[in-house]
Structure formats: structure tokens, C-alpha cells
Amino acid sequence: MSHTLAIIKPDAVESGNAGKILAHLETAGFAIRALRLTTLNQAQAGAFYAVHQGRPFYDELVEFMTSGPVVPLVLEADDAVAKLRETIGATDPAEAAAGTVRKLYAESKGRNAIHASDSDANAETEIAFFFSTHERLGL
Ligand code: CMP
């Protein structure tokens, strides 16, 4: 079993789809091992997406991710990083496969309902960003 980080983004929380997305993830075979609801400030969102600093969509991304509550969660499964990326679909919902979270719930490439870690190393960093040592030691 391995772990990955997902964030249900402000668009999905605002539109009342957070619960449906959690159910979708559980049905897909993930166990939810940590979860919280929080609103990011600019420094927090900027730090989380620091790897994208300088890209044309960075400012828009930070503004969007601070626009309302988000739900970060730790998911457990065999090969969790790859499995979650397959379950949520392509970044752009127009390119996401049928039945994926983004095809079902995302509005656009920017407002795309959910974030997922893209590697085991980034999953570890991103889990540590949102969850405390005592929560991580419980995993
Ligand atoms: P996420 O998985 O959270 O990782 C980085 C995010 O940047 C990505 O999802 C998109 O929401 C956003 N993003 C990537 N490319 C673009 C783009 N061209 N325009 C707007 N947002 C983008």
C-alpha cells in the first residue's frame, strides 16, 4: 500500500460536489486516511504550487486556490499515485476520459475540481504540507 495527496478544489467544494468526489474515490478503491477542510491564504497556496512559479497560469492558480475552502486528503491504495491520476483524469476536463472525476465534476483546466500528487516523492512532500507529524505517523 502507498499514499498520495488529493485536494478537492474550491470549485468542487463550492458546487456541493465534495461528498460525491469522496464517494467516487472510495468506490474506486482508495481508503481515506487523513482529511481536513481548510482555506488557503496566498502564502500557503503560493508555497504549495511553488514549482509552477513563473508559469503563465500561476497567479490565476493561486487566486483560485485561495477563493474558498479546499479539502486536502491522504489516500491509500496499491500504487496510489498512478491509480489516483488515472481515477481523476487529464488536467483539462475536455481531455479527461469518461467516468473520471474531472470529466464528471471539473469546469475547465484551471477550475478542475481536484489536485493529485504526480510522484511518490511529491506525495510525501505534499502530505507533509497539510498534515502534522502525529497524523502522518498514524498512516
Ligand atoms: P493541479 O493538478 O492542481 O496542478 C497544477 C494546476 O495548474 C493544475 O492542476 C491546473 O489546475 C493548473 N493549470 C495547469 N495548466 C493550466 C493552464 N494552462 N491554465 C490554467 N491552469 C492551469
Residues whose N, C-alpha, C, O or C-beta is under 5 A from the ligand:
A	BS01	CMP	F57 L61 K109 G110 N112 I114 H115 A116
